[in-house]
C-alpha cells in the first residue's frame, strides 16, 4: 500500500478528509506521517487523535531551509513515504525536498489556477467578483502554485453567497476532489509501474 506524508500548517481539515477517505478505503493508501511547521496547529491534534505519527518543527530553529528540509527528508525516508501531499502547508518547497521527491509532491489550491495563486485565494476571488472559482490539484515545483495541473473542479459563486459560505463550498470540494485525485494517481502508478510523469489525471 502506498504511504503518504501530509504537510499542513493550520487546522488540517484536508488532512482529516484524507484520513477519513483512507479509513473508508476510498483512498487505498496509508497516511504514514503528518509534517507540520507549527506544533500548536490543530492539524497536530487531529493526527494525535487518529494515532498518526507527527513530525513538527520550527523553521527559525534551523540555519536555513535546506537544514530543516534535510531533516524532513530523513523522517520521510524512515517512514517509507512514497508521495508528499501538501494540505495547507504555508511554505514554499525548496530544492532539497523537490530533488529528493521529484514528481512526488502534490498540492491542493482553492482556486482555478493559474487564477489567484498564493495566499488568501478565496478572498482574492471574492474581491474580484468572479462568477466561478474552484479548486486545483497540481504537482509542486519551485514556484508559487505554478506546477503542472492534475485536476480541477469549478465552484460557482452564487448570488446568495457570502465569503464564509463560498469558503465552505470550496472546502467541501477540496475534501472530495483531493482523495479522488490521489486515488487516481495511485491507480495510474499501479497500472504503469512508474512515477507520475503523465500529468493527465483530471477528474472533471
For each residue, the residues with C-beta under 8 A, 3 or more apart:
1: 28 29 30
2: 28 29 30 82 83 186 189
3: 29 30 31 32 79 80 81 82 83
4: 18 29 30 31 32 81 82 83 84 85 182
5: 31 32 33 34 35 76 79 81 83 84 85
6: 14 15 18 31 33 34 35 85 86 87
7: 34 35 36 84 85 86 87 89
8: 12 14 15 34 35 36 41 43 87 88 89
9: 36 37 38 41 43 88 89 90 91
10: 38 41 42 43 88 90
11: 41 42 43 88
12: 8 15 16 34 41 42 43 44 46 47 87 88
13: 16 17 88 171 175
14: 6 8 17 18 87 88 108 174 175 178
15: 6 8 12 18 19 31 34 43 46 47 87 88
16: 12 13 19 20 46
17: 13 14 20 21 174 175 176 178 179
18: 4 6 14 15 21 22 27 31 85 87 178 179 182
19: 15 16 22 23 31 46 50 52
20: 16 17 23 24
21: 17 18 24 26 27 179 183
22: 18 19 25 26 27 28 29 30 31 179
23: 19 20
24: 20 21 27
25: 22 28
26: 21 22 179 180 183
27: 18 21 22 24 179 182 183 186
28: 1 2 22 25 183 186
29: 1 2 3 4 22 83 182 183 186
30: 1 2 3 4 22
31: 3 4 5 6 15 18 19 22 34 50 52
32: 3 4 5 52 53 79 80 81
33: 5 6 52 53 54 55 75 76 79 81
34: 5 6 7 8 12 15 31 43 44 47 52 53 54 55
35: 5 6 7 8 54 55 56 57 72 75 76 89
36: 7 8 9 39 41 43 44 47 54 55 56 57
37: 9 56 57 58 59 89 90 91
38: 9 10 41 44 56
39: 36 44 56 58
40: 44
41: 8 9 10 11 12 36 38 44 45 56
42: 10 11 12 45 46
43: 8 9 10 11 12 15 34 36 46 47 88
44: 12 34 36 38 39 40 41 47 48 54 56
45: 41 42 48 49
46: 12 15 16 19 42 43 49 50
47: 12 15 34 36 43 44 50 52 53 54
48: 44 45 51 52 54
49: 45 46
50: 19 31 46 47
51: 48
52: 19 31 32 33 34 47 48
53: 32 33 34 47 79
54: 33 34 35 36 44 47 48
55: 33 34 35 36 72 75
56: 35 36 37 38 39 41 44
57: 35 36 37 61 62 68 71 72
58: 37 39 61
59: 37 62 65 68 91
60:
61: 57 58 68
62: 57 59 65 67 68 71
63: 67
64: 67 68
65: 59 62 68 69 94 96
66: 69 70 94 95 96
67: 62 63 64 70 71
68: 57 59 61 62 64 65 71 72
69: 65 66 72 73 93 94 96 97
70: 66 67 73 74 96
71: 57 62 67 68 74 75
72: 35 55 57 68 69 75 76 97
73: 69 70 76 77 96 97 100 101
74: 70 71 77 78
75: 33 35 55 71 72 78 79
76: 5 33 35 72 73 79 81 84 100 101
77: 73 74 80 81
78: 74 75
79: 3 5 32 33 53 75 76
80: 3 32 77
81: 3 4 5 32 33 76 77 84 101
82: 2 3 4 104
83: 2 3 4 5 29 101 104 105 106 182 185
84: 4 5 7 76 81 97 101 104 105 106 140
85: 4 5 6 7 18 106 107 178 182
86: 6 7 89 93 105 106 107 108 140
87: 6 7 8 12 14 15 18 108 178
88: 8 9 10 11 12 13 14 15 43
89: 7 8 9 35 37 86 107
90: 9 10 37 119
91: 9 37 59
92: 142 144
93: 69 86 97 98 105 140 142
94: 65 66 69 97 98 142
95: 66 98 99 142
96: 65 66 69 70 73 99 100
97: 69 72 73 84 93 94 100 101 105
98: 93 94 95 101 102 105 140 141 142
99: 95 96 102
100: 73 76 96 97
101: 73 76 81 83 84 97 98 104 105
102: 98 99 195
103: 139 195 196 197
104: 82 83 84 101 195 196
105: 83 84 86 93 97 98 101 139 140
106: 83 84 85 86 137 138 139 140 150 181 182 185
107: 85 86 89 137 138 139 140 145 147
108: 14 86 87 135 136 137 174 177 178
109: 113 117 121 135 136 137 138 145
110: 121 122 133 135 170 171 174
111: 115 116 117 121 122 124 125 133 134 135 136
112: 115 116 132 133 134 135 136 152 154
113: 109 116 117 136 138 145 149 152
114: 117 145 146
115: 111 112 125 130 133
116: 111 112 113 121 124 125 128 133
117: 109 111 113 114 121 144 145 146
118: 121 144 145
119: 90
120: 123 124
121: 109 110 111 116 117 118 124 125
122: 110 111 125 126 133 163 166 167 170
123: 120 126 127 163
124: 111 116 120 121 127 128
125: 111 115 116 121 122 128 130 133 157 166
126: 122 123 129 157 163 166
127: 123 124
128: 116 124 125
129: 126
130: 115 125 133 157
131: 156 157
132: 112 154 155 156 157
133: 110 111 112 115 116 122 125 130 154 155 157 166 170
134: 111 112 152 153 154 155 170 173
135: 108 109 110 111 112 152 153 155 170 173 174 177
136: 108 109 111 112 113 145 149 151 152
137: 106 107 108 109 149 150 151 152 177 178 181
138: 106 107 109 113 145 147 148 149 150
139: 103 105 106 107 147 148 150 196 199
140: 84 86 93 98 105 106 107 147
141: 98 146 147 148
142: 92 93 94 95 98
143: 146 147
144: 92 117 118
145: 107 109 113 114 117 118 136 138
146: 114 117 141 143
147: 107 138 139 140 141 143
148: 138 139 141 199
149: 113 136 137 138 152 199 202
150: 106 137 138 139 181 185 199 201 202
151: 136 137 177 180 181 184 201 202 203 204
152: 112 113 134 135 136 137 149 202 204
153: 134 135 173 176 177 203 204
154: 112 132 133 134 204
155: 132 133 134 135 166 169 170 173
156: 131 132
157: 125 126 130 131 132 133 161 166
158: 161 165
159:
160: 165
161: 157 158 165 166 169
162: 165 166
163: 122 123 126 166 167
164: 167 168
165: 158 160 161 162 168 169
166: 122 125 126 133 155 157 161 162 163 169 170
167: 122 163 164 170 171
168: 164 165 171 172
169: 155 161 165 166 172 173
170: 110 122 133 134 135 155 166 167 173 174
171: 13 110 167 168 174 175
172: 168 169 175 176
173: 134 135 153 155 169 170 176 177
174: 14 17 108 110 135 170 171 177 178
175: 13 14 17 171 172 178 179
176: 17 153 172 173 179 180
177: 108 135 137 151 153 173 174 180 181 203
178: 14 17 18 85 87 108 137 174 175 181 182
179: 17 18 21 22 26 27 175 176 182 183
180: 26 151 176 177 183 184 203
181: 106 137 150 151 177 178 184 185 201 203
182: 4 18 27 29 83 85 106 178 179 185 186
183: 21 26 27 28 29 179 180 186 187
184: 151 180 181 187 188 201 203
185: 83 106 150 181 182 188 189 196 201
186: 2 27 28 29 182 183 189 190
187: 183 184 190 191
188: 184 185 191 192 196 198 201
189: 2 185 186 192 193 194 195 196
190: 186 187 193
191: 187 188
192: 188 189
193: 189 190
194: 189 197
195: 102 103 104 189
196: 103 104 139 185 188 189 199 201
197: 103 194
198: 188 201
199: 139 148 149 150 196
200:
201: 150 151 181 184 185 188 196 198
202: 149 150 151 152
203: 151 153 177 180 181 184
204: 151 152 153 154
